Amino acid sequence: MSLVDDLAARAVESAPIRIGLIGCGEMGTDIVTQVALMPGLEIAVLAEMRIDVARAALTLAGIGADHVQLVETVAAAEAAISAGKLALTQSADIACTAGQVDVIIDATGNPGYGAELSIRAMDHGKHVVMMNVEADITVGASLAAHAAKRGVVYSLGAGDEPSAIMELMGFARSLGYPIVAAGKGKNNPLNFDAIPADYAEEAARRHMNPRMLVEFVDGSKTMIEMVAVANATGLLPDVAGMHGPAASLADLPNVFRPRSEGGLLSRSGVVDYSIGAGVAPGVFVIIKAPHPRVHERLRDLKMGEGPYFTFYRPYHLTSLEVPLTAAAAVLYRRPHMTPLHRPVAEVATLAKRDLTPGTVLGKIGEADYRGWAMTAEAARAADALPIGLAERAVVTSPIARGAMLTYANCRPDQSMDIVRLRGLQDAALGYHAQPLQQAG
């Protein structure tokens, strides 16, 4: 039986997989629309502070007002679901605790909030599909451990580049092919100095939040996504910030190979990205043919000259694929992507401008800082502040533009759950618990 068969069977049995969706911005609207097209799945609870935005998304998806019930309590949500209606609420807690919800999808885009919601949902027996890669690279190991303890699935959602890369890697590894490099094409022109004010017009034209656009443009999102892959696979950034060459699709296997063979790499088994033409919006895996016969066959099949070959997926469908992860979690208790117990990479934080003591830092994608991928070992040696802890942190010493934010020159906001969770995660892994030690 395939997934489509199993979902069809759930539809026939009137036993759909019930999703609690938290957040109904651009991505959440996509999910509402996509789920409405799929048999055997339904949005049972939609949590969104902006009720008018949520109603617009539901209307767009073809869900009539008579099928929606505005609720303020768990009991009211349960009654609405039992009556065959979608429970619409401003309370994420209702989505996380309603007994008839099988799986939660976090589409909030807020790292701290996403981590908090995930734990709340898992404590109530819900599987969690995380669209919030920022939360995953900060405390994903803790969230995965918590899911295992609660007997539920924690997974990053299908459709984003990390999960698409994981699919290619799974294919290659299942064939016994060694992974030399895994990566993505960068979708937006790279500008490390990007700030929202300079991208407001483009963001409006693309119906995006300027901050979110800048997170892509300044490279932070690419660093975050590739560190998520590293922490799920054990691959490492070859150098701090990764190489990011302007390699075309045809050039990938020539560039992502060892230096001794004319490439860039000092080691095999790395994460990276390309800004070259023809790669974005796809993802790639570079393998080395492990046997002369395999080399010969791949060459004959027009995969290139070898011995390094590219496996390439030319698209990723972002939020449109996410419901597949929700279905796999409930039907098969199978994640699409889960971090390893011990992170191997970190997204450190570099200043975009000179920062003075007393500055309270903004969000990822604003004007204060950007992400920088490193090995976890190098980040700990540098005392680097993880980018997921930078929001609302207070600068305690002058930081020059381009310099690294560290626990010595920044103080994380101890009131944020993600700071507490990261401190606990570091302590559990035997690392220093800097955020906890600096409390008070």
WOFEN-V167192 format. One record per residue. N is the residue number from 1. RES is the residue in one small letter. OMEGA is omega in whole degrees, 0 to 359 (NA if undefined). BURIAL is b if it has 24 or more other ideal C-beta (glycine too) atoms within 12 Angstrom, else e. Layout:
n=N res=RES omega=OMEGA burial=BURIAL
n=N res=RES omega=OMEGA burial=BURIAL
This chain:
n=1 res=m omega=177 burial=e
n=2 res=s omega=178 burial=e
n=3 res=l omega=181 burial=b
n=4 res=v omega=177 burial=e
n=5 res=d omega=182 burial=e
n=6 res=d omega=176 burial=b
n=7 res=l omega=177 burial=b
n=8 res=a omega=178 burial=e
n=9 res=a omega=177 burial=e
n=10 res=r omega=179 burial=b
n=11 res=a omega=180 burial=e
n=12 res=v omega=182 burial=e
n=13 res=e omega=184 burial=e
n=14 res=s omega=179 burial=e
n=15 res=a omega=184 burial=e
n=16 res=p omega=169 burial=b
n=17 res=i omega=186 burial=b
n=18 res=r omega=186 burial=b
n=19 res=i omega=167 burial=b
n=20 res=g omega=183 burial=b
n=21 res=l omega=180 burial=b
n=22 res=i omega=182 burial=b
n=23 res=g omega=182 burial=b
n=24 res=c omega=171 burial=b
n=25 res=g omega=181 burial=b
n=26 res=e omega=182 burial=b
n=27 res=m omega=180 burial=b
n=28 res=g omega=177 burial=b
n=29 res=t omega=176 burial=b
n=30 res=d omega=183 burial=b
n=31 res=i omega=177 burial=b
n=32 res=v omega=181 burial=b
n=33 res=t omega=183 burial=b
n=34 res=q omega=181 burial=b
n=35 res=v omega=179 burial=b
n=36 res=a omega=180 burial=b
n=37 res=l omega=190 burial=e
n=38 res=m omega=176 burial=b
n=39 res=p omega=175 burial=b
n=40 res=g omega=177 burial=b
n=41 res=l omega=172 burial=b
n=42 res=e omega=170 burial=b
n=43 res=i omega=179 burial=b
n=44 res=a omega=178 burial=b
n=45 res=v omega=174 burial=b
n=46 res=l omega=181 burial=b
n=47 res=a omega=181 burial=b
n=48 res=e omega=181 burial=b
n=49 res=m omega=183 burial=e
n=50 res=r omega=185 burial=e
n=51 res=i omega=180 burial=e
n=52 res=d omega=178 burial=e
n=53 res=v omega=179 burial=e
n=54 res=a omega=180 burial=b
n=55 res=r omega=178 burial=b
n=56 res=a omega=179 burial=e
n=57 res=a omega=180 burial=b
n=58 res=l omega=178 burial=b
n=59 res=t omega=178 burial=e
n=60 res=l omega=181 burial=e
n=61 res=a omega=180 burial=b
n=62 res=g omega=178 burial=e
n=63 res=i omega=185 burial=b
n=64 res=g omega=181 burial=e
n=65 res=a omega=181 burial=e
n=66 res=d omega=179 burial=e
n=67 res=h omega=185 burial=b
n=68 res=v omega=178 burial=b
n=69 res=q omega=176 burial=b
n=70 res=l omega=185 burial=b
n=71 res=v omega=179 burial=b
n=72 res=e omega=180 burial=e
n=73 res=t omega=177 burial=e
n=74 res=v omega=181 burial=b
n=75 res=a omega=179 burial=e
n=76 res=a omega=178 burial=e
n=77 res=a omega=179 burial=b
n=78 res=e omega=180 burial=b
n=79 res=a omega=179 burial=e
n=80 res=a omega=180 burial=b
n=81 res=i omega=179 burial=b
n=82 res=s omega=179 burial=e
n=83 res=a omega=178 burial=e
n=84 res=g omega=180 burial=e
n=85 res=k omega=174 burial=b
n=86 res=l omega=179 burial=b
n=87 res=a omega=179 burial=b
n=88 res=l omega=185 burial=b
n=89 res=t omega=171 burial=b
n=90 res=q omega=187 burial=b
n=91 res=s omega=174 burial=b
n=92 res=a omega=181 burial=b
n=93 res=d omega=178 burial=b
n=94 res=i omega=178 burial=b
n=95 res=a omega=183 burial=b
n=96 res=c omega=188 burial=b
n=97 res=t omega=180 burial=b
n=98 res=a omega=188 burial=b
n=99 res=g omega=183 burial=e
n=100 res=q omega=177 burial=b
n=101 res=v omega=181 burial=b
n=102 res=d omega=190 burial=b
n=103 res=v omega=178 burial=b
n=104 res=i omega=170 burial=b
n=105 res=i omega=177 burial=b
n=106 res=d omega=177 burial=b
n=107 res=a omega=185 burial=b
n=108 res=t omega=183 burial=b
n=109 res=g omega=181 burial=b
n=110 res=n omega=186 burial=b
n=111 res=p omega=182 burial=b
n=112 res=g omega=180 burial=b
n=113 res=y omega=180 burial=b
n=114 res=g omega=179 burial=b
n=115 res=a omega=179 burial=b
n=116 res=e omega=180 burial=b
n=117 res=l omega=182 burial=b
n=118 res=s omega=180 burial=b
n=119 res=i omega=179 burial=b
n=120 res=r omega=180 burial=b
n=121 res=a omega=181 burial=b
n=122 res=m omega=177 burial=b
n=123 res=d omega=177 burial=e
n=124 res=h omega=172 burial=b
n=125 res=g omega=180 burial=b
n=126 res=k omega=166 burial=b
n=127 res=h omega=182 burial=b
n=128 res=v omega=172 burial=b
n=129 res=v omega=187 burial=b
n=130 res=m omega=172 burial=b
n=131 res=m omega=188 burial=b
n=132 res=n omega=184 burial=b
n=133 res=v omega=179 burial=b
n=134 res=e omega=177 burial=b
n=135 res=a omega=183 burial=b
n=136 res=d omega=183 burial=b
n=137 res=i omega=180 burial=b
n=138 res=t omega=184 burial=b
n=139 res=v omega=182 burial=b
n=140 res=g omega=179 burial=b
n=141 res=a omega=178 burial=b
n=142 res=s omega=180 burial=b
n=143 res=l omega=178 burial=b
n=144 res=a omega=178 burial=b
n=145 res=a omega=179 burial=b
n=146 res=h omega=178 burial=b
n=147 res=a omega=180 burial=b
n=148 res=a omega=179 burial=e
n=149 res=k omega=182 burial=e
n=150 res=r omega=179 burial=e
n=151 res=g omega=179 burial=e
n=152 res=v omega=181 burial=b
n=153 res=v omega=168 burial=b
n=154 res=y omega=183 burial=b
n=155 res=s omega=163 burial=b
n=156 res=l omega=186 burial=b
n=157 res=g omega=172 burial=b
n=158 res=a omega=173 burial=b
n=159 res=g omega=176 burial=b
n=160 res=d omega=184 burial=b
n=161 res=e omega=181 burial=b
n=162 res=p omega=180 burial=b
n=163 res=s omega=177 burial=b
n=164 res=a omega=175 burial=b
n=165 res=i omega=180 burial=b
n=166 res=m omega=178 burial=b
n=167 res=e omega=178 burial=b
n=168 res=l omega=179 burial=b
n=169 res=m omega=178 burial=b
n=170 res=g omega=178 burial=b
n=171 res=f omega=182 burial=e
n=172 res=a omega=181 burial=b
n=173 res=r omega=180 burial=e
n=174 res=s omega=177 burial=e
n=175 res=l omega=179 burial=e
n=176 res=g omega=182 burial=e
n=177 res=y omega=179 burial=b
n=178 res=p omega=180 burial=b
n=179 res=i omega=177 burial=b
n=180 res=v omega=180 burial=b
n=181 res=a omega=175 burial=b
n=182 res=a omega=183 burial=b
n=183 res=g omega=185 burial=b
n=184 res=k omega=168 burial=b
n=185 res=g omega=180 burial=b
n=186 res=k omega=188 burial=b
n=187 res=n omega=183 burial=b
n=188 res=n omega=176 burial=b
n=189 res=p omega=185 burial=e
n=190 res=l omega=176 burial=b
n=191 res=n omega=183 burial=e
n=192 res=f omega=185 burial=b
n=193 res=d omega=184 burial=e
n=194 res=a omega=173 burial=b
n=195 res=i omega=185 burial=b
n=196 res=p omega=183 burial=b
n=197 res=a omega=182 burial=e
n=198 res=d omega=185 burial=e
n=199 res=y omega=182 burial=b
n=200 res=a omega=182 burial=e
n=201 res=e omega=179 burial=e
n=202 res=e omega=180 burial=e
n=203 res=a omega=179 burial=b
n=204 res=a omega=179 burial=e
n=205 res=r omega=182 burial=e
n=206 res=r omega=179 burial=e
n=207 res=h omega=181 burial=e
n=208 res=m omega=169 burial=b
n=209 res=n omega=182 burial=b
n=210 res=p omega=179 burial=b
n=211 res=r omega=180 burial=b
n=212 res=m omega=177 burial=b
n=213 res=l omega=181 burial=b
n=214 res=v omega=176 burial=b
n=215 res=e omega=175 burial=b
n=216 res=f omega=187 burial=b
n=217 res=v omega=185 burial=b
n=218 res=d omega=176 burial=b
n=219 res=g omega=184 burial=b
n=220 res=s omega=183 burial=b
n=221 res=k omega=178 burial=b
n=222 res=t omega=178 burial=b
n=223 res=m omega=181 burial=b
n=224 res=i omega=183 burial=b
n=225 res=e omega=183 burial=b
n=226 res=m omega=173 burial=b
n=227 res=v omega=175 burial=b
n=228 res=a omega=177 burial=b
n=229 res=v omega=179 burial=b
n=230 res=a omega=185 burial=b
n=231 res=n omega=175 burial=b
n=232 res=a omega=188 burial=b
n=233 res=t omega=186 burial=b
n=234 res=g omega=172 burial=e
n=235 res=l omega=186 burial=b
n=236 res=l omega=166 burial=b
n=237 res=p omega=182 burial=b
n=238 res=d omega=176 burial=b
n=239 res=v omega=177 burial=e
n=240 res=a omega=182 burial=b
n=241 res=g omega=184 burial=b
n=242 res=m omega=183 burial=b
n=243 res=h omega=180 burial=b
n=244 res=g omega=183 burial=b
n=245 res=p omega=175 burial=b
n=246 res=a omega=183 burial=e
n=247 res=a omega=176 burial=b
n=248 res=s omega=179 burial=e
n=249 res=l omega=181 burial=b
n=250 res=a omega=183 burial=e
n=251 res=d omega=188 burial=b
n=252 res=l omega=183 burial=b
n=253 res=p omega=177 burial=b
n=254 res=n omega=182 burial=b
n=255 res=v omega=182 burial=b
n=256 res=f omega=174 burial=b
n=257 res=r omega=183 burial=b
n=258 res=p omega=178 burial=b
n=259 res=r omega=180 burial=e
n=260 res=s omega=179 burial=e
n=261 res=e omega=174 burial=e
n=262 res=g omega=181 burial=e
n=263 res=g omega=183 burial=b
n=264 res=l omega=198 burial=b
n=265 res=l omega=175 burial=b
n=266 res=s omega=180 burial=e
n=267 res=r omega=175 burial=e
n=268 res=s omega=180 burial=b
n=269 res=g omega=185 burial=b
n=270 res=v omega=168 burial=b
n=271 res=v omega=181 burial=b
n=272 res=d omega=179 burial=b
n=273 res=y omega=177 burial=b
n=274 res=s omega=173 burial=b
n=275 res=i omega=181 burial=b
n=276 res=g omega=182 burial=b
n=277 res=a omega=172 burial=e
n=278 res=g omega=180 burial=e
n=279 res=v omega=177 burial=b
n=280 res=a omega=5 burial=b
n=281 res=p omega=184 burial=b
n=282 res=g omega=177 burial=b
n=283 res=v omega=186 burial=b
n=284 res=f omega=170 burial=b
n=285 res=v omega=177 burial=b
n=286 res=i omega=178 burial=b
n=287 res=i omega=172 burial=b
n=288 res=k omega=180 burial=b
n=289 res=a omega=186 burial=b
n=290 res=p omega=184 burial=e
n=291 res=h omega=180 burial=e
n=292 res=p omega=181 burial=e
n=293 res=r omega=177 burial=e
n=294 res=v omega=178 burial=e
n=295 res=h omega=180 burial=e
n=296 res=e omega=183 burial=e
n=297 res=r omega=180 burial=e
n=298 res=l omega=177 burial=b
n=299 res=r omega=179 burial=e
n=300 res=d omega=179 burial=e
n=301 res=l omega=174 burial=e
n=302 res=k omega=177 burial=e
n=303 res=m omega=182 burial=b
n=304 res=g omega=182 burial=b
n=305 res=e omega=180 burial=e
n=306 res=g omega=3 burial=b
n=307 res=p omega=177 burial=b
n=308 res=y omega=184 burial=b
n=309 res=f omega=179 burial=b
n=310 res=t omega=164 burial=b
n=311 res=f omega=192 burial=b
n=312 res=y omega=170 burial=b
n=313 res=r omega=190 burial=b
n=314 res=p omega=184 burial=e
n=315 res=y omega=164 burial=e
n=316 res=h omega=190 burial=b
n=317 res=l omega=176 burial=b
n=318 res=t omega=188 burial=b
n=319 res=s omega=182 burial=b
n=320 res=l omega=180 burial=b
n=321 res=e omega=186 burial=b
n=322 res=v omega=179 burial=b
n=323 res=p omega=177 burial=b
n=324 res=l omega=178 burial=b
n=325 res=t omega=177 burial=b
n=326 res=a omega=180 burial=b
n=327 res=a omega=181 burial=b
n=328 res=a omega=179 burial=b
n=329 res=a omega=183 burial=b
n=330 res=v omega=185 burial=b
n=331 res=l omega=189 burial=b
n=332 res=y omega=185 burial=e
n=333 res=r omega=185 burial=e
n=334 res=r omega=176 burial=e
n=335 res=p omega=171 burial=b
n=336 res=h omega=183 burial=b
n=337 res=m omega=181 burial=b
n=338 res=t omega=181 burial=b
n=339 res=p omega=173 burial=b
n=340 res=l omega=180 burial=e
n=341 res=h omega=183 burial=e
n=342 res=r omega=180 burial=b
n=343 res=p omega=179 burial=b
n=344 res=v omega=182 burial=b
n=345 res=a omega=184 burial=b
n=346 res=e omega=169 burial=b
n=347 res=v omega=176 burial=b
n=348 res=a omega=189 burial=b
n=349 res=t omega=178 burial=b
n=350 res=l omega=180 burial=b
n=351 res=a omega=175 burial=b
n=352 res=k omega=181 burial=b
n=353 res=r omega=174 burial=b
n=354 res=d omega=182 burial=e
n=355 res=l omega=183 burial=b
n=356 res=t omega=179 burial=e
n=357 res=p omega=182 burial=e
n=358 res=g omega=178 burial=e
n=359 res=t omega=174 burial=b
n=360 res=v omega=188 burial=e
n=361 res=l omega=178 burial=b
n=362 res=g omega=185 burial=b
n=363 res=k omega=172 burial=b
n=364 res=i omega=180 burial=b
n=365 res=g omega=175 burial=b
n=366 res=e omega=191 burial=b
n=367 res=a omega=188 burial=b
n=368 res=d omega=190 burial=b
n=369 res=y omega=177 burial=b
n=370 res=r omega=183 burial=b
n=371 res=g omega=182 burial=b
n=372 res=w omega=184 burial=b
n=373 res=a omega=179 burial=b
n=374 res=m omega=167 burial=b
n=375 res=t omega=179 burial=b
n=376 res=a omega=180 burial=b
n=377 res=e omega=180 burial=e
n=378 res=a omega=180 burial=e
n=379 res=a omega=178 burial=b
n=380 res=r omega=179 burial=b
n=381 res=a omega=179 burial=e
n=382 res=a omega=184 burial=b
n=383 res=d omega=187 burial=e
n=384 res=a omega=174 burial=b
n=385 res=l omega=177 burial=b
n=386 res=p omega=184 burial=b
n=387 res=i omega=179 burial=b
n=388 res=g omega=178 burial=b
n=389 res=l omega=186 burial=b
n=390 res=a omega=181 burial=b
n=391 res=e omega=179 burial=b
n=392 res=r omega=173 burial=b
n=393 res=a omega=181 burial=b
n=394 res=v omega=177 burial=b
n=395 res=v omega=183 burial=b
n=396 res=t omega=177 burial=e
n=397 res=s omega=180 burial=e
n=398 res=p omega=179 burial=e
n=399 res=i omega=181 burial=b
n=400 res=a omega=175 burial=e
n=401 res=r omega=180 burial=e
n=402 res=g omega=180 burial=e
n=403 res=a omega=183 burial=b
n=404 res=m omega=172 burial=b
n=405 res=l omega=183 burial=b
n=406 res=t omega=175 burial=b
n=407 res=y omega=179 burial=b
n=408 res=a omega=181 burial=e
n=409 res=n omega=177 burial=b
n=410 res=c omega=176 burial=b
n=411 res=r omega=179 burial=b
n=412 res=p omega=179 burial=b
n=413 res=d omega=185 burial=b
n=414 res=q omega=180 burial=b
n=415 res=s omega=183 burial=e
n=416 res=m omega=180 burial=b
n=417 res=d omega=183 burial=b
n=418 res=i omega=176 burial=b
n=419 res=v omega=178 burial=b
n=420 res=r omega=181 burial=b
n=421 res=l omega=179 burial=b
n=422 res=r omega=177 burial=b
n=423 res=g omega=178 burial=b
n=424 res=l omega=179 burial=b
n=425 res=q omega=179 burial=b
n=426 res=d omega=180 burial=b
n=427 res=a omega=180 burial=e
n=428 res=a omega=180 burial=e
n=429 res=l omega=178 burial=e
n=430 res=g omega=177 burial=e
n=431 res=y omega=175 burial=b
n=432 res=h omega=179 burial=e
n=433 res=a omega=186 burial=e
n=434 res=q omega=183 burial=b
n=435 res=p omega=180 burial=b
n=436 res=l omega=183 burial=e
n=437 res=q omega=183 burial=e
n=438 res=q omega=180 burial=b
n=439 res=a omega=179 burial=e
n=440 res=g omega=NA burial=e
